[in-house]
Amino acid sequence: MEYKKALSIYNLTKTYGEKTILNAINLDVYQGQIIGYIGPNGAGKSTTVKIMLGLIEEYQGKIEIFGEKLDLGDPSYKQRIGYVPENAEIYDNLTAYEYLSFIGSLYGMSEDAVQLKAQQLMELFNLRHGMHNRISSFSKGMKQKVLIIASLIHNPDLLFLDEPLSGLDANSMIIVKEILDQLAKQGKTIFYSSHIMDVVEKISNRIILLNNGEIVADGSIEELRQQNSEGSLEQIFNQLTGFDQHEQIAESFVSIVLNGDR
């Protein structure tokens, strides 16, 4: 299978007042790639994703998704995108089925198609019993499963996931990671953002590290290891972002815990 570009970013720059959030980002992403999109808080990860989702419109540079320029104002590309935000506002008063029907209708799916897919996907996620229960009664893990289903129910070509495994049990995590791997093999493109470095390292075939609004690393974990003196992604992350105080901070923290009550 010959994979084409899913998106291209040219000199993407975003400022808020005098603060530069993104500084001339350039990036080509291809179909079938699982991108581990990582960086410290405030590095510009969420801003990049929100621009590609059309949630932020004022920026400098050019973005093409599926060969279409975003600045032309045609929103049709959004029907080919799925998104699981880190802190999602889910409609708790709706049942799981009502929520998935609402999402499906936004993507132009027929009611019959949504009903069939929702039933099948919820059953595979062990949620069939809660299909007609209000989401407010769900645990965090159950809500996360509904969000994942909602992001995929319309068969998107480009998927943005921000901490998608949050709240899931171990078995569900394994299932979701396998789902993402199989979707990538079908030519789907996945942006995976997480602070859990070992998961990013295992699941991604390409890792992009953003720091202070700039790309400071881009490649497979093997390529990053060859380019840096550290071995694990967590160690590479700390090296490239300049964070080397974790041991000192931990020692001070433990010292206070052990001795602070004397």
C-alpha positions in Angstrom: 0.0 0.0 0.0 1.4 3.4 -1.0 0.7 6.0 1.6 0.1 9.6 0.8 0.4 12.7 2.9 -2.4 13.1 5.4 -1.4 16.6 6.4 1.3 19.2 5.9 2.3 22.1 8.1 4.4 25.0 6.7 6.0 27.6 9.0 3.1 27.4 11.5 3.4 30.2 14.0 1.0 31.2 16.7 1.4 34.1 19.2 -0.7 35.4 22.0 0.3 39.0 22.6 4.1 39.0 22.9 4.3 35.3 23.7 5.2 32.9 20.9 3.4 29.5 21.3 4.4 27.9 18.0 7.6 29.1 16.2 7.7 28.3 12.5 6.7 24.6 12.7 7.2 22.5 9.6 5.8 19.0 9.4 4.7 16.3 6.9 2.6 13.4 8.2 1.7 10.4 6.1 -1.2 7.9 6.1 -0.6 4.9 8.4 1.7 6.7 10.8 1.1 6.7 14.6 2.6 10.0 15.7 3.7 10.3 19.4 3.2 14.0 19.8 4.8 14.9 23.1 6.3 17.8 25.0 6.2 19.6 28.3 3.0 21.5 29.4 2.9 24.7 27.4 5.1 23.4 24.6 2.4 24.1 22.0 0.9 20.6 21.5 -2.7 21.4 22.2 -2.5 24.6 20.2 -1.2 22.7 17.1 -4.0 20.2 17.4 -6.7 22.9 17.9 -5.5 24.7 14.8 -5.7 21.5 12.7 -9.2 20.9 14.1 -10.3 24.4 13.1 -10.8 25.5 16.7 -8.2 28.2 16.5 -8.3 30.3 13.3 -5.8 33.1 13.8 -2.3 31.9 13.0 0.5 32.4 10.5 1.7 29.8 8.1 -0.2 27.2 6.0 -1.8 23.9 6.8 -3.1 21.3 4.3 -5.2 18.3 5.4 -5.9 15.7 2.8 -4.5 18.1 0.2 -7.0 20.9 1.1 -5.8 24.2 2.5 -7.5 25.1 5.8 -7.5 28.8 5.1 -9.9 28.3 2.3 -12.7 27.9 4.9 -14.1 24.6 3.7 -15.0 22.6 6.8 -15.8 19.3 5.0 -12.4 17.9 6.0 -13.6 17.7 9.6 -15.9 14.8 8.6 -12.7 12.7 8.2 -11.3 13.6 11.6 -11.8 11.9 15.0 -10.9 13.6 18.3 -10.6 12.5 22.0 -9.7 15.6 24.0 -7.9 15.2 27.4 -10.7 17.0 29.3 -13.9 16.3 27.3 -17.2 17.9 28.0 -19.5 15.0 27.6 -23.3 15.4 27.9 -23.9 13.5 31.1 -27.7 13.8 30.9 -27.8 11.8 27.7 -27.7 8.1 27.6 -24.6 6.5 25.9 -26.7 5.6 22.9 -28.2 9.1 22.6 -24.7 10.7 22.8 -23.4 8.4 20.1 -26.5 9.1 17.9 -25.9 12.8 18.3 -22.2 12.5 17.4 -23.0 10.2 14.4 -25.6 12.7 13.1 -23.0 15.5 13.2 -20.9 13.4 10.8 -23.8 12.7 8.5 -24.4 9.1 9.5 -27.9 7.6 9.2 -29.7 6.6 12.4 -29.7 2.9 11.4 -25.9 3.0 10.8 -25.2 4.7 14.1 -27.5 2.2 16.0 -25.8 -0.8 14.5 -22.3 0.4 15.0 -23.0 1.7 18.5 -24.4 -1.6 19.6 -21.5 -3.6 18.2 -18.8 -1.3 19.5 -20.2 -1.0 23.0 -20.6 -4.7 23.2 -17.0 -5.2 22.3 -16.1 -2.7 25.0 -18.3 -4.5 27.5 -20.7 -1.5 27.7 -23.8 -3.1 26.1 -25.6 -3.2 29.5 -25.1 0.6 29.9 -26.2 1.6 26.4 -29.5 3.2 27.6 -28.2 4.5 30.9 -27.3 8.1 31.5 -23.6 8.9 31.1 -23.7 10.6 34.5 -23.9 7.1 36.1 -20.8 5.9 34.3 -17.3 5.5 35.9 -14.4 7.5 34.4 -13.3 4.5 32.4 -16.7 3.9 31.0 -17.0 7.5 29.9 -13.6 7.2 28.3 -14.7 4.2 26.3 -17.8 6.1 25.1 -15.5 9.0 24.0 -13.2 6.6 22.1 -16.2 5.0 20.3 -17.5 8.5 19.5 -14.2 9.4 17.9 -14.2 6.3 15.7 -17.8 5.6 14.9 -17.8 7.6 11.6 -14.6 5.8 10.3 -12.3 8.8 10.3 -9.0 8.9 8.4 -7.2 11.2 10.9 -7.4 10.7 14.6 -6.3 13.0 17.4 -6.0 11.4 20.8 -5.0 13.3 24.0 -4.4 11.0 26.9 -6.9 8.4 25.5 -6.1 5.7 28.0 -7.0 7.8 31.0 -9.2 5.8 33.4 -9.1 2.6 31.4 -8.4 -0.7 33.1 -5.3 -2.8 32.0 -7.3 -5.0 29.6 -9.0 -2.1 27.9 -5.6 -0.3 27.5 -4.3 -3.4 25.7 -7.4 -3.5 23.4 -7.2 0.2 22.6 -3.5 0.0 21.7 -4.2 -3.0 19.4 -7.1 -1.1 17.8 -4.8 1.8 17.0 -2.1 -0.5 15.6 -4.7 -2.2 13.3 -6.2 1.2 12.2 -2.7 2.4 11.2 -2.2 -0.7 9.1 -5.4 0.2 7.3 -3.9 3.6 6.4 -5.4 5.7 9.2 -3.2 8.5 10.6 -3.1 8.9 14.4 -1.8 11.7 16.5 -1.2 10.3 20.0 -0.4 12.7 22.8 0.4 11.5 26.3 2.7 12.2 29.3 3.1 8.5 29.8 6.4 8.1 27.9 6.6 4.3 28.0 3.2 4.0 26.3 4.1 6.6 23.7 7.4 4.7 23.1 5.6 1.4 22.5 2.7 2.5 20.4 4.3 5.1 18.1 6.2 4.5 14.9 7.2 8.1 14.8 7.8 10.5 17.7 7.7 14.3 17.5 8.9 16.2 20.5 7.9 19.8 20.9 9.6 22.2 23.2 9.1 25.9 23.5 7.0 25.9 20.4 9.7 24.2 18.2 10.2 20.7 17.1 13.4 19.4 18.8 13.1 15.7 17.8 11.4 13.8 15.0 11.9 10.1 14.2 11.4 6.6 15.4 12.5 5.6 18.9 15.5 3.8 17.3 16.5 7.0 15.4 16.1 9.1 18.5 18.3 6.7 20.5 21.0 7.0 17.8 20.8 10.8 17.9 20.9 11.1 21.7 23.0 9.7 24.4 20.0 8.4 26.4 18.1 5.2 26.0 14.5 5.4 27.0 12.0 8.0 25.6 11.6 9.4 29.1 15.4 9.9 29.3 15.5 11.4 25.8 12.6 13.7 26.7 14.4 15.0 29.8 17.6 15.5 27.9 16.1 17.5 25.1 13.8 19.6 27.3 16.6 20.3 29.7 14.8 18.8 32.7 17.5 17.2 34.9 16.2 18.0 38.4 13.8 15.0 38.9 16.1 13.1 41.3 16.8 16.2 43.4 13.2 17.2 43.6 12.1 13.6 44.5 14.8 13.4 47.2 13.6 16.7 48.7 10.0 15.6 48.6 10.7 12.3 50.3 12.9 14.0 52.9 10.0 16.3 53.8 7.5 13.3 53.9 9.8 11.3 56.2 10.9 14.1 58.5 8.4 16.9 58.3 6.3 15.7 61.3 9.2 15.7 63.8 
